C-alpha cells in the first residue's frame, strides 16, 4: 500500500470513528434527556396523587373532629374528647402540607387560601364548643353546632376540596399522557441507539481487523529493518564511550600541560619580585647621586625598601600592582586547573552503593563546618531524613557543598537559619536544603549550575565549579536537582534520589 493510500485510509477511518462517536454522543444525550423528562413527568404524576391524598387526609381529619365533637356533646365521654383533640391537632399540619404541595399551581394556591379560611373558622367553632362544655353550658355548645350546620361551613370546605380534586384530576390526566409519551420516546431512542451501536460495533470490528493486519505487516517490516539495530547501537555506544574517555584524557593531559608553564610563570614572577628591590634601590641611588645637593651616604641595607620620590615612586607602585595582578591571576589559574583535574578524577571513579544513615552522614558534614557556622551565627537544623542506598562519598560531597554555600552566602548581620529536611515519594527520597540567605535572582537559576559560571555579587572565593559538580554527581546517582529562590528571600535546593540505587548503575557514565 502506498503512503498516500494509507493516509487516505487512515483519514477515512478517523472520520468514520468521529462520526460514530458523534452519533453515540447524540444518542446518549437524547436518551439521558428523554429519561430525565420521563422521570420528571412521572414525578409530576406522583405529585398529583400526593395532593389528592393530602386533600382526602385533611377532609378525613375534619370529619373525624366533627364526629368526635358530636359524640362528646352527646355522651361527655372522655374518649371522644381525646379523639377530637387529636384530630384537631393534625389539621393545621395537614393544611400546611397541602399548601406546600400546591405552591407551584396559582389556581390551587387560591383554593388553599379559601380552604384555610374555612378550616380556621371551623376550628374556632370547635374550640368554642369545647369551652361551653367545659364550663357546664352544653346548651351553648349545641347552639354553636346548629349555627355551624346552618352556616354550612363544612359544605364550603367540602366544595373547595372538591374543586381542588377536580383540578388535580385534570392535571393527573394531562401528566399521565405526557409521562407515557416521554417513556415511549425514550424507548424508541434507546432501541434506535442500540441498533446504531451494534452497527458501529460491527464497523469498528472490521476496521480493527484491517488495522491489525496492517499493523502485523508493518511490524514484520520493522523487524526486518531492525535486525542490525542492536549491533549498530553497540557500535555507536562504543564510539561514544571511546570519545568520552578521550575527552577525559585530553582534559587531564591539558591540565598537566597547562600547569607546567604556569609553574614557570610563577617562578619568574617570584624572581621579578626579588629583582624589583634591586632595580628600585639602584634607581634611588642614581637619583641621589644626580641631585644638586650631595646628601649623606645611604646607610640602608640592601634589603630595605628604597626611598623613592615623584615619578620613581609611582613607577614602583605600578610595578608592585602589576606583580600583584599577575600573582592573583596565576593563583586563579592554578585553582581552575586543580578543579578540572578533580572533575576528571571524579568522572573516572566507580561508585559503590551502600546503605546510608543519611541523618548521621549530614550530622558529620555539619560537624566539619561547626566553626564556620559559629562565626556566621548560623543555626543548622536537621529534621528526620529517609535512609537510602547510594554512594557515600558522592553524598558527602553533595551535602558538604550545599551546606557550605548556604553558610557562605548568608545575609550580613542576620543570624543564619539553615534546615535540612527530607521525605519519600514513589520510591524516591527528596531532600531540601533551605536557608534565609541572600537568595538568587530567578534569571540566574540555570546559570549557577553551569561550569565556571557564578551569579550575584562576587565577594566570596570560588571558581564556579561546585554546583556544576554537585548536579553532575546527582545525575550519576540517578536523581535530579533544582533550586527555588528569590533575591533576599533565601534559597531552597531540592535533591531527588532513588531510595534503592541499583548496583547496575554504579559505573561512571561514559
Secondary structure by P-SEA (a helix, b strand, c coil): ccaaaaaaaaaaaaaaaaaaaaaaaaaaaaaaaaaaaaaaaaaaaaaaaaaaaaaaaaaaaaaaaaaaaaaaaacccaaaaaaaaaaaaaaaaaaaaaaaaacccaaaaaaaaaaaaaaaaaaaaaaaaaaaaaaccaaaaaaaaaaaaaaaaaaaaaaaaaaaaaaaaaaaaaaaaaaaaaaaaaaaaaaaaaaaaaaaaaaaaaaaaaaaaaaaaaaaaaaaaacaaaaaaaaaaaaaaaaaaaaaaaaaaaaaaaaaaaaaaaaaaaaaaaaaaaaaaaaaaaaaaacccccccccccccccccccaaaaaaaaaaaaaaaaaaaaaaaaaaaaaaaaaaaaaaabbbbbcccaaaaaaaaaaaaaaaaaaaacbbbbbcbbbbbbccaaaaaaaaaaaaaaaaaccccccbbbbbbbccccccbbbbbbbbccccccccccccccccccccccccccccccaaaaaaaaaaaaccccccccccccbbbbbbbbbcccccccccccc
